[in-house]
Amino acid sequence: MKSIPKFYNLLSDADKLAYFAMQTQFTIALSRNQRNKRISMFNQILSIIQRFCIKKDKNDWIRCFVCGVMWLPEGIAINNQQLRILISKCKSSINGSLVRIGYTNNLGRAETSAALVKAVPLLK
């Protein structure tokens, strides 16, 4: 049985179905031999998650919270615990993939917190 992520109950019924469909898609794709394709596969996964999360409506932040990836003007914010549930990868694999595709940890805690509070109504 698949784990239920935090904040899952805030999703609409349609988003809940789409989330589990996406999770199943990732599980199937990642179970195949990914030799020399791990980085391109991770990029594709992020793109799929972004299309699910960002619909330019008031619930974008909820979908981002559930998936563990939030796109901000300053970059992306990752919640490894949430993202691990969705894509079935360990924390070090996620962090390594992010580094390989060019993401770095440039912001300090205060800057990161301010960016998240600005983007997420629940945190205000």
SVG drawing of the C-alpha trace seen along z (x, -y; Angstrom):
<svg xmlns="http://www.w3.org/2000/svg" viewBox="-14 -37 40 39">
<polyline fill="none" stroke="black" stroke-width="0.4" points="0.0,0.0 1.2,-3.5 1.9,-6.1 -0.5,-9.0 1.5,-12.3 0.8,-15.1 -1.8,-17.7 -3.3,-15.0 -6.8,-15.7 -6.6,-19.3 -6.6,-18.2 -9.8,-18.1 -11.1,-14.6 -9.9,-15.2 -6.4,-16.1 -6.3,-13.1 -7.0,-10.8 -4.4,-12.6 -1.8,-12.4 -2.1,-8.7 -2.1,-8.2 1.1,-10.3 2.6,-8.3 1.9,-5.0 3.3,-6.4 6.6,-7.3 6.8,-3.9 6.4,-2.1 8.9,-4.3 11.5,-4.2 11.2,-0.4 12.7,0.0 16.4,0.0 17.4,-3.7 21.1,-3.3 22.5,-6.6 19.0,-8.1 18.5,-9.0 19.0,-12.7 16.7,-13.1 14.2,-11.0 14.4,-13.2 13.9,-16.3 10.8,-14.7 9.4,-13.8 9.9,-17.4 8.1,-18.6 5.2,-16.3 4.9,-17.4 5.0,-21.0 2.2,-20.5 0.1,-18.8 0.9,-21.5 0.8,-24.8 -2.6,-25.4 -2.7,-29.1 -5.4,-28.7 -5.7,-29.2 -4.8,-25.6 -1.4,-25.6 0.3,-25.8 -1.7,-22.8 -0.6,-20.6 3.0,-21.8 2.9,-21.0 1.5,-17.5 4.1,-16.8 7.0,-18.3 8.1,-20.7 7.3,-24.4 8.3,-26.7 9.1,-30.2 10.6,-33.3 13.8,-32.5 14.0,-28.9 12.4,-25.7 11.8,-24.6 12.0,-20.8 10.4,-18.9 12.3,-15.6 9.9,-13.7 6.9,-14.6 8.8,-14.1 10.1,-10.7 6.5,-9.5 5.6,-10.6 8.6,-9.4 9.8,-6.5 13.4,-7.7 15.6,-8.2 16.7,-11.6 20.3,-11.3 19.1,-10.3 16.8,-13.3 19.5,-15.6 22.0,-14.2 19.7,-14.5 18.9,-18.1 22.6,-18.9 23.3,-17.1 20.6,-19.1 22.1,-22.4 20.2,-23.3 22.2,-24.6 21.3,-25.8 21.8,-29.5 19.4,-31.0 19.8,-31.2 17.1,-30.0 15.7,-33.5 15.4,-34.2 13.9,-30.7 11.4,-31.2 10.3,-34.6 9.9,-33.2 7.7,-30.3 5.6,-32.5 4.9,-34.8 3.9,-31.9 1.8,-29.8 -1.2,-31.4 -1.3,-28.7 2.1,-29.8 1.2,-33.5"/>
</svg>
